[in-house]
């Protein structure tokens, strides 16, 4: 917010570097959990025509949320070590930004009253990355997302396996919700231009298991 200068005026970063970090670099498949695009390190958000930057993070039992609104000189950070952190983030940030900056936070994702018609068949199967296996199952008429922790995370988790019924939002996009929480999370399926298939869930990209990388 000060163009790369510390509180005492000393230059920490060049003004050009500060600007470049917040400039558009790439879109993201899931525009609900975080922002709609990435800069260099910063996540970029559009809340009703107001441009924000920020970054979130989480580890075992902890979650952090940072949003910066440069036009108002406003930065808000939330650090938590309890459950349902995203519900708290939604409630607090919506109130804070509306009251202090008259900015309306982007609406959270919610399934329609009548689920959209969608065919989950193209997305069935397993997706894997280090530390996580995701399976998309047909279920008994309702598709199911099953996540299984792997490696060190699995050894410390009380239950490394979780299952979530999936509600269709539209082609290739579904919503799930952890038991006891208010906030829905999107599950977005997509394919790279080179043909590799992915699922984007909880702000992370996971490739479909068994596919060969394509050259390009």
N, C-alpha and C positions, 0 to 999 in steps of 0.2 A: 504493500500500500504506500510505501515511501520511495518507490523506484530503486530499491536496492541499498538504501542507507539505514544504518543503525540509529537508535534513538539519539545518540550524541552527534549524528551527522556523518560519521565515518562511513565510507563506501564499502559495502560487503560484496555486492554483486553489481555488475554494470547494468545500466538502465536497459540496454538491448537484451541482456540475458533475462532480466525480469520479465520483459515483454514477451520474449520467445517462449518462456515456460508456460505462459497462459494462452498462447496462440493455438489454434486448432491443428492437431496432428492426425487424428483418425477418429472415425465414428466408433461406437460400441454397439454390439448386437442387442444388448439389454439396456434400454433407456429409462428403466424404472428404479432399479436398486441404487445406482449411483447417478451419474449425469448422462448427458447425451453424447459427449465426445471427450477425448483425452488431449491434454497438452503434453508438456514434458514434465512428468511427475504429477502435475495438477489434473484433477478431474474438472471438467467444465460443465456448468449447469445453466439452464435457461429457465428462470422462474418468472413467467408472465412477461417476458421481454427484458428482464433484468439479468445481466450476466454475472454469475458467481463462479468462484473456483473453490476447490476443497480437496480433501483426501480423507478416506476412512481406513480403519484397520482393526483387526481383531486377532486375538490369540486365545489360549485356553482360559475361559472365564472372564475375559476382558474385551471391551469394545471401545472404539474411539471415533468421534465424528468431528470434522472441522469444515466450516463453511465461511468463506470470505466474500463480502460484498464491497468491492473497491469503491464504487460510486458513493457509498455512504460511510466509508472508513470503518466498516463494521466487520469484526471477526468473532465467531462463536465456536467454542470447543466444548464437547461433552466427553468426559472420561467415565466409564462405568466398569464395575466388576460384579454386576448382578444379572439376573435373567431379564428377558424381554427388553433388551436394550433398544431395539429398533422401534418398539412401541413408544418408549420414552422419548427417543429422538424425534419421532413424528409429532408428538404432542408439544414438546418444548420449543422446537425450532419453528413450528407453524405459528405459535403465539409470539415468540420473540421477534421474528422478522416482520410480522404484521404490525406489532405495536411500535417497534423502534424505527423500522424503515419503510413501513407501509408496503411491504412486498409480500405477495401471496406465494407461499411455498407450493411447488408442484404437487398435484393431487397424487396420492398413493394409488398403486394398482389395486383394482378390485374386480372380481368377476361380475359379469352382468347377472341380472335377476334370472334370466333364462340363458343357460350356457350356450355358447356359440357351437354351431355344428362343425366338427373337425374330425379328421381321420388320423389317429395316432400311429397307424401301421407303419408309415415310413420312418418313424423314430424309435420303434421298438428295438431293444437290444442293450448292450453294455457299452459304457463309456468309462475310460480310465485315465487317471493322471497320478502322479506321485501323491500318496496319502489318501486317495479317494477312488472308490468305484461307484459308479452310478448306473442303475439299471432302470429301464423303462419297460413296464409290464402292462399287458392288456387288462389284467384284473377281471373282475366279474361284471363287466359292463362299464366300469369306471377305470380309466388308466391310472396306474400307480407309479410313483417315482420312489425307488429304493436307493438309499445312500448307505455305503459301508465304509467306515474308516479303515485305513490300512497303515501298516508300519507303526511308528512310535505312538501315533494318535490312538490307534486301536488298543494298545496295551494299557492306556490310562482312562479310556472312555468307560463309563458305567455300562453303556449299551452301544456298541459300535455300529449297529444297524438301525436305521429309521425308515419308515414308510409314510408317504404322503399321497392321498388321493389328488388327482390332477383335474382341474376344471379348465376347460378350453376358453381362451380369450379371443382366439382367432387362429388363422393358419400358422402353424409352427410355434404358437405361443400359448402357454398354459400357466395357471396360478396354483400355488400350494400354500399351506399355512401350518406352522408348527402348532401342536396342541397347546391351548391356553393363551395363545398370542392373538393380537388383533390385526397385525400387519400381514398382508399377503406378499409372497415372493414370486416373481415370474420365473418360468422355465422356458428358455428360448432355444429353439433348434434352428441351425443354419448350416450352410455349406460354403466353403471358401471357393473363390474362382477356380482354384486348381482341383476342386472336387472333394476335398476332405470334409467329413461331416463332424459337427460339434454340437454339444449342448452347453448353454451358458446358464449357470445357476449359482446363486449367492456370489455374484460378481466375479466368477471364475469360469474360464473356458476349459472344457474337457473333451478330448477327441474320442470319436467312436472307436471301440477296441477292434483290432484285427485289420484295420484298413492300411493300405500301403501309401506312404507319402508320394505325392505326384511331383514330378519335376515341372519347372516353369521358367 
